[in-house]
Amino acid sequence: MGKAKNPRRVADNEAMAKTRMLRTSPQKLNLVAQMIRGKKVEKALTDLTFSKKRISDDVKKCLQSAIANAENNHNLDVDELVVAEAYVGKNLTMKRGRPRARGRFGKIIKPFSELTIKVRQIEEQA
């Protein structure tokens, strides 16, 4: 008499990975996520490896996690995977400050983001 199994959040030919608390602004993270949307997984990993953006290493980790989920949990073929979706969301914002002239206070905000990557298996046309 246990609980009923939760339904899957993604389709049968998809797998997902989510990374929270990435220390960068969502706008900067979206530039890197934009680079990999719609690409084959191998090409996306190569692009992230050679990207000059600091956050691309964390995006690469999330993509590798999505690939591992597809392979191990959902029995999908790694060679046929495509990055179906890569979207970015806001997370918390640390508020810091710096004293300025004439008794004022300069506000410094340190944003965090979260990243969701979905990979989908697509059969290659011969």
N, C-alpha and C positions, 0 to 999 in steps of 0.2 A: 504494500500500500504506500509506495513512494509517490513523489510528485511526478506529474506527466513531463515528458521530455520537452524542452523548449524548441519551438520551430526554428529552422535555420534563418539567419538574417539575410543570407545571400542565396543566389540560385545554385543549382546543382553543379554547374560548370564554373563556379567562381570560388575564390578564397579572399580573405580580408586580413589586414593587419592594421593596428592603430597604435600610434605613439603619442603619449601625452607629455606635457611639461617640457617642450622643446624651448630652449632659451633664445628665442629670436622673435621678431615681429611677424605676424601673419602675412604681411605684405611681402617681406623678404623671402619667407618660406614658400609663398605661392609662386614666386619666380622660378624656384627650383622644381616645384611640383609640376609647373607648366612644361618644363623641359621633357618630362618623361611620359606625359599623358598620351595614350594611344600607341605607344611604341612597343615593339617586342621586348621581352624581358632582358635578353642578352644585350641589346642595344642600349636600353635604359641603364643597366648596370655599368656599361662602359662609359656612357655620358656622365654618370654620377662620379665614377672613379676619377675622371680627368677634369671635373669641374673645379673652378677656382673659388667657388662659394664655400664659406666655412661650414654651413649647415648641411651641405651635400653628403657628408659622411653619415649623419643621422638619418637622412632620407634613404640612403643606401641600405642602412641597417633595417629600416622599416620594410623596404622592398624585399630584402633577403628573407625577412620573417614571413612576409606574405607568400613568397615562393615556397618556403619550407612548410607553411600551413597547407598550401595547395598539394604539395607532394605527399606529405605524411598523413594529414588528416582527411583529405578529400580524394586521394588517389588520382590526381590530375597529372598529365604529361607536361614536364617542365619545358620541353622544347617548343610546345605550342601555346605557351602563355603570353598574353598581351596585357599591358597595364590598362585596364578598362577605365578606372577612375582614380584620381589622386586629388583629394580636396583637403582644404586647410580650415581650421577653426580657431577662434580666440580661446585663450585660457586666462588664468589670473594675471594681474599686473601688480608688480611690486612698486610701491611708491617710495621714492627716496628724494632727498633734497640737498641743496647746497646753499649756504649763506651767501647773499649778494650784498651789494653796496646799499647804504642808507636803510639798513634794517629789513631789507626785503629777503625773499626766499625763492631760490630757483628750483622749480619742480623738475625732478628727473623720474621718468616712468620707465620701468624695465618689464616689457611685455613677455609673456609666454604664449606658445601656440600648441596646437595639436594637429596631427597629420593622420589621415586615413587613406590607405592604398588598397584598391581591389584589383585582383588579377583575374582574367577570364581565359579559359581554354578555348581556342579557336582552331578548328581543323584546317590544315593547309590544303589549298586547291592544287592538284597536280597537273 
